C-alpha cells in the first residue's frame, strides 16, 4: 500500500469512525406513529401498585392519557414551570436562559405535555393503601408563585388528605440551580401502621428530539449506580428488556441532545430501577423504594431531587455523582473530557467560544507539530519522487509486479519510508474525533455567537461560507500532496474535497471552524516542509551534477 492509498484509507477511516460512532449513539425510535393521548390508563386513582409492580397490567399498544386538574405556575430566575394538581406532576418546564431551537426569540421548552407528538413529564407518587399516586388530586393555597429579587429559594407546597393520612408534596426551587428538591411529608393519623413505597418516574414519547439523518442524536433513558456506572437505554430496549435492578445509590433519567432530566432519590434506601412501555410510543423510566413502617401518629419526611436542565458540566458535577456522564463522548471520553476542560479554561479568558476553538486548535497543532512535520516530510519526499514514479509507470505499463519492485528499490535508495506520511496522521485521529464530539455535544456552544454572520456555533453556517472555505483548503491540500500515479486515485483525490464540503454543509459552524483552522495551519506547515525538502532536493541534484562534471 503506497502513501496515497494510505492517505485515502485514513480519510475514509475517519469518516467511517465518525459515522459509526454517530450511529451507535442513535437508537432507532419505535416504528409507530404517535397516537392521540386520550385513553385513561389502567391504574386506579389511589392505587398504582399494579402499574409499578406488574408491567403486564399496563396499557400496551393503545393510547395513554395524562389526567388534568388545575395548573400552578411557578417562575424563578431559571424556570417557568407548570405543576399539575393531579399527582403534583411537573408537566411543563421552560428554560429562561436557553432559546428555542427553531426560534431564538422564544425560550426553550424542555418538559411539555401539550406539544404533540411530544410528551415529556416528571411524575412521582406513593404506593400503598389510601396513599396518593401520580393520579391523586392535590390542593394548593395558590395558583401562581414568583421568585423575587434577593430570594434564594421558592417553595411550592401541595397537600393531600384522606382517611387520616396527610401527605404534603413540596417543590423547592433554588436560585441559579437546575436541581429541584421534591420532598414528601407523610403524617399517619390513622390507628394502624402504614408502609408506603415512593416512586419517581419520567414519561417520554419515542419520536421527538431524534436529530437528523446526517447529525443523529440520542434521546432515551439512562441510569447510573456505583456498581453499573453510566448506562443508556433506547426506547425500543425498554420494551424488549425492561430495566429491573436494585441499588442503594444512583439516579434514573431521560437524555436528549444538550439537555437531561434525572430523578435522584435519597441515598441509603434500596431503589428498584424500572422501565415500561405505556402505549405505542410512550415510555417511562423510574425508581421506587419502600420507606419502612410509619406508626400511628408518626410522620416521615422523604427527600429527593429532580435535575432538569442543560448539560453544563459544572451543574452536573455539583448535582450528583455520574450525572456528568450524560454528556456522552463515548469511547473517547478519556481524551474528550480533558479537551473540553481546556476549551472551557480558554473560554474563561477570551469570553468567546469561537476564539476558544481557534486557540485550542493552535494548541493541539503545536502539540503535534513535530509529529506532523515528520509526516509532511515523508509526503514531501514522495512529492519530489512523483516524476520518477510516473516515468516508471510509463516504462513498466501494466506490469504491476515489476512496478512495485522498482518502487521499493527507489524508496530504499532514497531512504524514504512510503508509510511515514500516514502513521503520524493515524496517531492524531483519536484526538480529532474526540474534539469532534466535544464540539458537537457541548451545550455551552448552543446559540453561542462567534463573529459577524455566525450567531450560533452549534447551528449550520447560514451562508455556508465556512464549509466553502473548508472545501477550498482541502483543494489546496491535495495540490500540496504528492500526485497519485494511478488515474483512479487521482480522480478520488480530486473529488474528495467536494464530497467532504457537502458533508460539512450540514455540520455545526463550531465544528467546521475547527477543521478550517486546522487545515489552514496544516497547509502552512506542509507548504514550509515541501519548500525545505524541494530545496534539499535541488541541492542534491546540483551537487550530483557538479560531481559528475568534475569526474568527466
Secondary structure, 3 states (H helix, E strand, C coil): CCHHHHHHHHHHHHHHHHHHHHHHHCCCCCCCCCCCCCCCCCCCCCCCHHHHHCHHHCCCCCCCCCCCCCEEEEECCCEEEEEECECCCEEEEEEEEEECCCCCCCEEEEEECCCCCCCEEEEEEEECCCCCCCCCECECCCCEEECCCCCCEEEEEEEEEECCEEEEEEEEEECCCCEEEEEEEEEECCCCCECCEEEEEEEEECCCCCECCCCECCCEEEEEECCCEEEEECHHHHHHCCCEEEECCCEEEEEECCEEEEEEECCCCCEEEEEEEEECCEEEEEEEEECCCECCCCEEEECEEEEEEECCHHHHHHHCCCHHHHCCCHHHHHHHHHHHHHHHHHHHHHCCHHHHHHHHHHHHHHHCHHHHHHHHHHHHHHHHHHHHHHHHHHHHCCCHHHHHHHHHHHHHHHCCCCCHHHHHHHHHHHHHHHHHHHHHHCHHHCCCCCCCCCCCCCCECCCCHHHHHHHHHHHHHHHHCCCCCCHHHHHHHHHHHHHHHHHHCCCEHHHHHHHHHHHHHHHHHHHHHHHHHHHHHHHHHHHHHHHHHHHC
